[in-house]
Amino acid sequence: MIAAVALVLVIGQLVTRRVVAPLREVESDLARIGTGNLARLTPRDRDDEIAALVAAFNRALGDLEERQLAVLRTARLASLGTMLSGVAHELNNPLSNISLNAQLLLEERDVCDPAQINGFVEQIDDQVQRAQRIVRTLLDFARDSRFALVRQPLRPLVEETVALLRAERPDAADAVTLQIAPELHIHADGQRIQQALLNLIRNALEACVEAGIAPRITVRGSARDGGTEISVCDNGPGIEPRNLPRVFDPFFTTKPVGKGSGLGLFVVHEIAAEHGGKAGIHNEPDGGTCVTLWIPAEEKA
């Protein structure tokens, strides 16, 4: 009997060492993946079923990451497509101003005093810089860059996003109010945060316009729970309570066929998960919808 008990104990220790402990490590890795972190599982340097399972999970994670990037790239290209005509119009304004000042300079250079000439040149320079800012912002948004976390001020990211959207919807600048302190920072991939904000602000504008409401959209930023929270709130009609749990599902939309892909909020959710954060949504008591995006702060060594 003593020998049998000893044998059971030895077998139990072997099972724990060979099976239970590795499975717990795999379980811990899977819990991390559940938060949106797609880093690969720790490889097992041995030839058994658990090592094969880990390798299979890593292959699946690689495929999932590629498909996630494809969805984000498709959404970004769709946004660029809708903005192209607006960007052309937005660039036409500074170019027209440059042309006008150049003509005045040519026609009146013999009768103008140096102060007037300097004024024409300064206006031309201002308009050139305005056009450069528009093109630079568009190129930064369009560039297909790898995911990279950088600590950066939040307000300029939001301001550049509104400038991008203004090229598509000239009324965006007047409709959007920023309540973000200049010193507030976010530890994030700037391009992806801009993509999420572009989706949220555009959705808010469209919801208000479709309901015949003059849009008033507020973008707030605050430090909360060891991270940065961004909220985009509108004065629109809100979302039906029965639809709230589904708004982040892929291809779910309440718009008519052909009016929406149902990927806007899904992309926002994926971007939040990619950062290890989360996205939420709720109706405001006084009407309208508020979408929140929480991004964790940089982990200190």
C-alpha positions, 0 to 999 in steps of 0.5 A: 500500500505504501508503495502504491501511494508513493507511486501515485505521488510520483505519477502526480508530480510527473503529470503536474510537471509535464502537463498541468504546469505547461497548460497553466502557462498556455492558459495565462498566455491565452488570457493575455490574448483575450485582452487584445494583445496578439503577441505569440505564445511562449514556444515550448522547446520539446516534442510533445502535444503541448508544444504542437498545440502552442505552435498551432495557436501561434500560426492562428495568431499570425493569420488573425493579425494579418486579417486584422491589418487587412481590415484596418487597411481597408477601412483607412483606404475607404476613408481616404476615398471619401475624402479625396474630393474634399481634399481637392476643394480644401487645396483649391482655396490656398492655391487660389489665394496664392494665385490672386496675390501673385497676380496683384504682386505682378500688376502692382509691383511698380506702384506698391511700396515695400510694405505692401509687397512684403504683405503679398509675399507673407500671404503667399507664404502663409497659403503655401504652408496651409497647403503643405499642412493639408498634404502632410496630414493626408500623407501621414494618415495614408502611410501604411506603417507598422504598429508602434506605440509612442508617447505623444500629446493627444490634442494635436492628434485630434486637431489633425483628425478634424482637419482631415475630416474638414476636407470631406465635410467643411462643417466639421470644424464648426461642429466639433469642440475639443476639451483636451488639455494641452499637457495630456499625453497618450501612449499609442500608435498615432495613425490608428488613433486618428483612424478611430477618431475619424470613424467616431466623429464622422459617425456622430456627424452623420447621425445628427445630419440624418436626424435633421439636427445641427451637429454639436460634437464634443471630444474630451480627453482625460487621464483615468485608471492608469491610462488616457480616455477619449470620449466623442459625444454628440447631440444626435438621436442616440441608439436604440437600447436593444442595438447597443450591445451589438454596435461593435460587431462587424458588419452590424449597421442600422443604416439602409443597404448601401449606406454603411459597411458596419465596420466603423465601430468594429474598427474602433473596437479592434484599434482599442484592443490592439493597444490593450485598451477598450471601447465603450458606448452609451446613450446620454440622459439628455439625448445623444450618444457618447463613445469612449476609447480607453488606452493604457499608459506606458508601463514603467520598467 
